[in-house]
Amino acid sequence: MCGRFTLTATPGRLRQRFALDEMPEAMSPRYNIAPSQDVLAIANRAPRAVHPLRWGLVPSWVKDAAIGQRMINARAETLAERPAFRSALARRRCLVPADGFYEWRRQGKATKQPFHIRARDGAPLAFAGLWELWRGPDGVALGSCAIITTAANALLAPIHGRMPAILPPAAFSAWLDPSERPVGALTPLLVPCPDDWLEAFPVSTHVNSPAHDDPACLTPLDDPSARSGAVVPRR
């Protein structure tokens, strides 16, 4: 799954990376973005720009927005089978920019070691996502999204069995095409990214609390035992 991530890139860096038509507004760095919070996303609508969406997909046809708490991720393998995701995959796709994401590796029966995973070249990552617009009984609109996950690549597998579906820049235009797309044309994009795109390093358990959203979440942990497996030390 993908349950926490970071976004500290500057507005200019995001505009360059994602070929945005509009410059994002001033942004505060985020070190521990958690479900049910607002995230920045690029929907498949013109102009290409970042907008806040609630993390946790709320389909337009449900009665209670609380369902979004259970729909932060969407498995790539079953998107076409799930009513909550099938229509969004065809019509309402988005990219969720991130600097990196966290996963926890189980160590023993009761301990989990957090890792931060990021691009080796330091560039922002593009998580494939789905978005929806829901209106409550009072008519107030809620925009929401889910991050698509896929099987872990060789780098991530020793840490966790799932990872976000990370798209390369060459796939941005296809994913953000505003027209309805056949599901079969999109699912081949939702595969584990190459191992050499990413690096991972253990971090402090400070990140475990969603209340912590500060640079200490990224403090490297100098513990050789935590670095075992297919993990690249932080440079």
Contacts in CASP RR format, 6 or more apart in sequence:
PFRMAT RR
TARGET T0000
AUTHOR 0000-0000-0000
METHOD contacts of the structure
MODEL  1
MCGRFTLTATPGRLRQRFALDEMPEAMSPRYNIAPSQDVLAIANRAPRAV
HPLRWGLVPSWVKDAAIGQRMINARAETLAERPAFRSALARRRCLVPADG
FYEWRRQGKATKQPFHIRARDGAPLAFAGLWELWRGPDGVALGSCAIITT
AANALLAPIHGRMPAILPPAAFSAWLDPSERPVGALTPLLVPCPDDWLEA
FPVSTHVNSPAHDDPACLTPLDDPSARSGAVVPRR
1 72 0 8 1.000
1 73 0 8 1.000
1 149 0 8 1.000
1 160 0 8 1.000
1 162 0 8 1.000
2 72 0 8 1.000
2 73 0 8 1.000
2 101 0 8 1.000
2 127 0 8 1.000
2 147 0 8 1.000
2 149 0 8 1.000
2 162 0 8 1.000
2 163 0 8 1.000
2 164 0 8 1.000
3 34 0 8 1.000
3 35 0 8 1.000
3 72 0 8 1.000
3 73 0 8 1.000
3 101 0 8 1.000
3 102 0 8 1.000
4 32 0 8 1.000
4 33 0 8 1.000
4 34 0 8 1.000
4 101 0 8 1.000
4 102 0 8 1.000
4 207 0 8 1.000
4 210 0 8 1.000
5 33 0 8 1.000
5 96 0 8 1.000
5 98 0 8 1.000
5 99 0 8 1.000
5 100 0 8 1.000
5 101 0 8 1.000
5 102 0 8 1.000
5 127 0 8 1.000
5 164 0 8 1.000
6 30 0 8 1.000
6 31 0 8 1.000
6 32 0 8 1.000
6 33 0 8 1.000
6 98 0 8 1.000
6 99 0 8 1.000
6 100 0 8 1.000
6 101 0 8 1.000
6 102 0 8 1.000
6 116 0 8 1.000
6 118 0 8 1.000
6 217 0 8 1.000
6 218 0 8 1.000
7 27 0 8 1.000
7 29 0 8 1.000
7 30 0 8 1.000
7 33 0 8 1.000
7 39 0 8 1.000
7 40 0 8 1.000
7 97 0 8 1.000
7 98 0 8 1.000
7 99 0 8 1.000
7 124 0 8 1.000
8 29 0 8 1.000
8 30 0 8 1.000
8 31 0 8 1.000
8 99 0 8 1.000
9 17 0 8 1.000
9 97 0 8 1.000
9 99 0 8 1.000
9 124 0 8 1.000
10 27 0 8 1.000
11 23 0 8 1.000
11 24 0 8 1.000
11 25 0 8 1.000
11 26 0 8 1.000
11 27 0 8 1.000
12 23 0 8 1.000
12 24 0 8 1.000
13 124 0 8 1.000
14 20 0 8 1.000
14 24 0 8 1.000
14 50 0 8 1.000
14 97 0 8 1.000
14 124 0 8 1.000
15 22 0 8 1.000
15 23 0 8 1.000
15 24 0 8 1.000
17 97 0 8 1.000
17 123 0 8 1.000
17 124 0 8 1.000
17 126 0 8 1.000
17 169 0 8 1.000
18 42 0 8 1.000
18 48 0 8 1.000
18 50 0 8 1.000
18 95 0 8 1.000
18 97 0 8 1.000
18 124 0 8 1.000
18 126 0 8 1.000
18 172 0 8 1.000
19 48 0 8 1.000
19 172 0 8 1.000
20 42 0 8 1.000
20 48 0 8 1.000
20 49 0 8 1.000
20 50 0 8 1.000
21 46 0 8 1.000
21 47 0 8 1.000
21 48 0 8 1.000
21 49 0 8 1.000
22 47 0 8 1.000
22 48 0 8 1.000
22 49 0 8 1.000
24 40 0 8 1.000
24 49 0 8 1.000
24 50 0 8 1.000
27 40 0 8 1.000
30 213 0 8 1.000
31 207 0 8 1.000
31 212 0 8 1.000
31 213 0 8 1.000
31 214 0 8 1.000
31 215 0 8 1.000
31 216 0 8 1.000
31 217 0 8 1.000
31 218 0 8 1.000
32 102 0 8 1.000
32 207 0 8 1.000
32 210 0 8 1.000
32 212 0 8 1.000
32 213 0 8 1.000
32 214 0 8 1.000
32 217 0 8 1.000
33 39 0 8 1.000
33 55 0 8 1.000
33 98 0 8 1.000
33 213 0 8 1.000
34 55 0 8 1.000
34 210 0 8 1.000
35 55 0 8 1.000
35 56 0 8 1.000
35 69 0 8 1.000
35 72 0 8 1.000
36 54 0 8 1.000
36 55 0 8 1.000
36 56 0 8 1.000
36 68 0 8 1.000
36 69 0 8 1.000
37 54 0 8 1.000
37 55 0 8 1.000
38 52 0 8 1.000
38 53 0 8 1.000
38 54 0 8 1.000
38 55 0 8 1.000
39 52 0 8 1.000
39 53 0 8 1.000
39 54 0 8 1.000
39 55 0 8 1.000
39 96 0 8 1.000
39 145 0 8 1.000
40 50 0 8 1.000
40 51 0 8 1.000
40 52 0 8 1.000
40 53 0 8 1.000
40 96 0 8 1.000
40 97 0 8 1.000
41 50 0 8 1.000
41 51 0 8 1.000
41 52 0 8 1.000
41 53 0 8 1.000
41 94 0 8 1.000
41 95 0 8 1.000
41 96 0 8 1.000
41 97 0 8 1.000
41 129 0 8 1.000
41 131 0 8 1.000
41 145 0 8 1.000
42 48 0 8 1.000
42 49 0 8 1.000
42 50 0 8 1.000
42 51 0 8 1.000
42 94 0 8 1.000
42 95 0 8 1.000
42 96 0 8 1.000
42 97 0 8 1.000
42 176 0 8 1.000
43 51 0 8 1.000
43 53 0 8 1.000
43 92 0 8 1.000
43 93 0 8 1.000
43 94 0 8 1.000
43 131 0 8 1.000
43 176 0 8 1.000
44 92 0 8 1.000
44 93 0 8 1.000
44 94 0 8 1.000
44 175 0 8 1.000
44 176 0 8 1.000
44 177 0 8 1.000
44 178 0 8 1.000
45 178 0 8 1.000
46 178 0 8 1.000
48 176 0 8 1.000
50 97 0 8 1.000
53 94 0 8 1.000
53 131 0 8 1.000
53 143 0 8 1.000
53 144 0 8 1.000
53 145 0 8 1.000
54 68 0 8 1.000
54 142 0 8 1.000
54 143 0 8 1.000
54 144 0 8 1.000
54 145 0 8 1.000
55 72 0 8 1.000
55 144 0 8 1.000
55 145 0 8 1.000
55 146 0 8 1.000
55 147 0 8 1.000
56 68 0 8 1.000
56 69 0 8 1.000
56 71 0 8 1.000
56 72 0 8 1.000
56 144 0 8 1.000
56 145 0 8 1.000
56 146 0 8 1.000
57 68 0 8 1.000
57 71 0 8 1.000
57 72 0 8 1.000
57 74 0 8 1.000
57 84 0 8 1.000
57 85 0 8 1.000
57 88 0 8 1.000
57 130 0 8 1.000
57 131 0 8 1.000
57 132 0 8 1.000
57 144 0 8 1.000
57 145 0 8 1.000
57 146 0 8 1.000
58 65 0 8 1.000
58 67 0 8 1.000
58 68 0 8 1.000
58 71 0 8 1.000
58 132 0 8 1.000
58 134 0 8 1.000
58 142 0 8 1.000
58 143 0 8 1.000
58 144 0 8 1.000
59 67 0 8 1.000
59 83 0 8 1.000
59 84 0 8 1.000
59 88 0 8 1.000
59 132 0 8 1.000
59 134 0 8 1.000
60 132 0 8 1.000
60 133 0 8 1.000
60 134 0 8 1.000
60 135 0 8 1.000
62 134 0 8 1.000
65 134 0 8 1.000
65 136 0 8 1.000
65 142 0 8 1.000
65 144 0 8 1.000
68 144 0 8 1.000
71 84 0 8 1.000
71 146 0 8 1.000
72 146 0 8 1.000
72 147 0 8 1.000
73 146 0 8 1.000
73 147 0 8 1.000
73 148 0 8 1.000
73 149 0 8 1.000
73 162 0 8 1.000
74 82 0 8 1.000
74 84 0 8 1.000
74 85 0 8 1.000
74 129 0 8 1.000
74 130 0 8 1.000
74 146 0 8 1.000
74 147 0 8 1.000
74 148 0 8 1.000
74 149 0 8 1.000
75 148 0 8 1.000
75 149 0 8 1.000
75 150 0 8 1.000
76 128 0 8 1.000
76 148 0 8 1.000
76 149 0 8 1.000
76 150 0 8 1.000
76 165 0 8 1.000
76 187 0 8 1.000
76 190 0 8 1.000
76 191 0 8 1.000
77 150 0 8 1.000
78 85 0 8 1.000
79 85 0 8 1.000
79 86 0 8 1.000
79 89 0 8 1.000
79 148 0 8 1.000
79 183 0 8 1.000
79 187 0 8 1.000
79 190 0 8 1.000
80 86 0 8 1.000
80 89 0 8 1.000
80 183 0 8 1.000
80 184 0 8 1.000
80 187 0 8 1.000
85 130 0 8 1.000
85 146 0 8 1.000
86 183 0 8 1.000
88 130 0 8 1.000
88 131 0 8 1.000
88 132 0 8 1.000
89 130 0 8 1.000
89 183 0 8 1.000
89 186 0 8 1.000
90 180 0 8 1.000
90 181 0 8 1.000
90 182 0 8 1.000
90 183 0 8 1.000
91 180 0 8 1.000
92 130 0 8 1.000
92 131 0 8 1.000
92 132 0 8 1.000
93 128 0 8 1.000
93 129 0 8 1.000
93 130 0 8 1.000
93 131 0 8 1.000
93 175 0 8 1.000
93 176 0 8 1.000
93 177 0 8 1.000
93 186 0 8 1.000
94 129 0 8 1.000
94 130 0 8 1.000
94 131 0 8 1.000
94 145 0 8 1.000
94 176 0 8 1.000
95 126 0 8 1.000
95 127 0 8 1.000
95 128 0 8 1.000
95 129 0 8 1.000
95 167 0 8 1.000
95 172 0 8 1.000
95 175 0 8 1.000
95 176 0 8 1.000
96 126 0 8 1.000
96 127 0 8 1.000
96 128 0 8 1.000
96 129 0 8 1.000
96 145 0 8 1.000
96 147 0 8 1.000
97 124 0 8 1.000
97 125 0 8 1.000
97 126 0 8 1.000
97 127 0 8 1.000
98 124 0 8 1.000
98 125 0 8 1.000
98 126 0 8 1.000
98 127 0 8 1.000
98 164 0 8 1.000
99 118 0 8 1.000
99 119 0 8 1.000
99 122 0 8 1.000
99 124 0 8 1.000
99 125 0 8 1.000
100 116 0 8 1.000
100 117 0 8 1.000
100 118 0 8 1.000
100 119 0 8 1.000
100 125 0 8 1.000
101 116 0 8 1.000
101 117 0 8 1.000
101 125 0 8 1.000
101 127 0 8 1.000
101 163 0 8 1.000
101 164 0 8 1.000
102 114 0 8 1.000
102 115 0 8 1.000
102 116 0 8 1.000
102 117 0 8 1.000
102 203 0 8 1.000
102 207 0 8 1.000
103 114 0 8 1.000
103 115 0 8 1.000
103 117 0 8 1.000
103 156 0 8 1.000
103 159 0 8 1.000
103 160 0 8 1.000
103 163 0 8 1.000
104 112 0 8 1.000
104 113 0 8 1.000
104 114 0 8 1.000
104 115 0 8 1.000
104 159 0 8 1.000
104 160 0 8 1.000
105 112 0 8 1.000
105 113 0 8 1.000
105 115 0 8 1.000
105 158 0 8 1.000
105 159 0 8 1.000
105 160 0 8 1.000
106 112 0 8 1.000
107 113 0 8 1.000
107 226 0 8 1.000
113 202 0 8 1.000
113 221 0 8 1.000
113 226 0 8 1.000
114 202 0 8 1.000
114 203 0 8 1.000
114 204 0 8 1.000
114 205 0 8 1.000
114 207 0 8 1.000
114 208 0 8 1.000
115 159 0 8 1.000
115 200 0 8 1.000
115 201 0 8 1.000
115 202 0 8 1.000
115 203 0 8 1.000
115 231 0 8 1.000
116 200 0 8 1.000
116 201 0 8 1.000
116 203 0 8 1.000
116 207 0 8 1.000
116 217 0 8 1.000
116 218 0 8 1.000
117 155 0 8 1.000
117 156 0 8 1.000
117 159 0 8 1.000
117 163 0 8 1.000
117 198 0 8 1.000
117 199 0 8 1.000
117 200 0 8 1.000
118 125 0 8 1.000
118 198 0 8 1.000
118 199 0 8 1.000
118 200 0 8 1.000
119 125 0 8 1.000
119 197 0 8 1.000
119 198 0 8 1.000
119 199 0 8 1.000
120 196 0 8 1.000
120 197 0 8 1.000
120 198 0 8 1.000
120 199 0 8 1.000
120 232 0 8 1.000
125 164 0 8 1.000
125 166 0 8 1.000
126 166 0 8 1.000
126 167 0 8 1.000
126 168 0 8 1.000
126 169 0 8 1.000
126 172 0 8 1.000
127 147 0 8 1.000
127 148 0 8 1.000
127 164 0 8 1.000
127 165 0 8 1.000
127 166 0 8 1.000
127 167 0 8 1.000
128 147 0 8 1.000
128 148 0 8 1.000
128 164 0 8 1.000
128 165 0 8 1.000
128 166 0 8 1.000
128 167 0 8 1.000
128 175 0 8 1.000
128 189 0 8 1.000
128 190 0 8 1.000
129 145 0 8 1.000
129 146 0 8 1.000
129 147 0 8 1.000
129 148 0 8 1.000
129 165 0 8 1.000
130 145 0 8 1.000
130 146 0 8 1.000
130 148 0 8 1.000
131 143 0 8 1.000
131 144 0 8 1.000
131 145 0 8 1.000
132 143 0 8 1.000
132 144 0 8 1.000
132 145 0 8 1.000
133 141 0 8 1.000
133 142 0 8 1.000
133 143 0 8 1.000
133 144 0 8 1.000
134 141 0 8 1.000
134 142 0 8 1.000
134 143 0 8 1.000
134 144 0 8 1.000
135 141 0 8 1.000
135 142 0 8 1.000
136 142 0 8 1.000
147 164 0 8 1.000
147 165 0 8 1.000
148 164 0 8 1.000
148 165 0 8 1.000
148 190 0 8 1.000
149 162 0 8 1.000
149 163 0 8 1.000
149 164 0 8 1.000
149 165 0 8 1.000
150 162 0 8 1.000
150 163 0 8 1.000
150 164 0 8 1.000
150 165 0 8 1.000
150 190 0 8 1.000
150 191 0 8 1.000
150 192 0 8 1.000
151 161 0 8 1.000
151 162 0 8 1.000
151 163 0 8 1.000
151 192 0 8 1.000
152 159 0 8 1.000
152 160 0 8 1.000
152 161 0 8 1.000
152 162 0 8 1.000
152 163 0 8 1.000
152 192 0 8 1.000
153 163 0 8 1.000
153 192 0 8 1.000
153 193 0 8 1.000
153 194 0 8 1.000
153 195 0 8 1.000
153 198 0 8 1.000
154 195 0 8 1.000
154 230 0 8 1.000
155 195 0 8 1.000
155 198 0 8 1.000
155 199 0 8 1.000
155 200 0 8 1.000
155 230 0 8 1.000
155 231 0 8 1.000
155 232 0 8 1.000
156 163 0 8 1.000
156 192 0 8 1.000
156 198 0 8 1.000
156 200 0 8 1.000
157 230 0 8 1.000
158 228 0 8 1.000
158 229 0 8 1.000
158 230 0 8 1.000
158 231 0 8 1.000
159 200 0 8 1.000
159 231 0 8 1.000
163 192 0 8 1.000
163 193 0 8 1.000
165 189 0 8 1.000
165 190 0 8 1.000
165 191 0 8 1.000
165 193 0 8 1.000
166 193 0 8 1.000
166 197 0 8 1.000
167 175 0 8 1.000
167 189 0 8 1.000
168 193 0 8 1.000
171 189 0 8 1.000
174 181 0 8 1.000
174 185 0 8 1.000
174 186 0 8 1.000
174 189 0 8 1.000
175 186 0 8 1.000
175 189 0 8 1.000
195 230 0 8 1.000
198 232 0 8 1.000
199 231 0 8 1.000
199 232 0 8 1.000
199 233 0 8 1.000
199 234 0 8 1.000
199 235 0 8 1.000
200 231 0 8 1.000
200 232 0 8 1.000
201 220 0 8 1.000
201 221 0 8 1.000
201 227 0 8 1.000
201 231 0 8 1.000
201 232 0 8 1.000
201 233 0 8 1.000
201 234 0 8 1.000
202 220 0 8 1.000
202 221 0 8 1.000
202 223 0 8 1.000
202 226 0 8 1.000
202 227 0 8 1.000
202 231 0 8 1.000
203 217 0 8 1.000
203 218 0 8 1.000
203 219 0 8 1.000
203 220 0 8 1.000
203 221 0 8 1.000
204 216 0 8 1.000
204 217 0 8 1.000
204 219 0 8 1.000
204 221 0 8 1.000
206 212 0 8 1.000
206 216 0 8 1.000
206 217 0 8 1.000
206 219 0 8 1.000
207 217 0 8 1.000
207 218 0 8 1.000
220 234 0 8 1.000
227 233 0 8 1.000
END
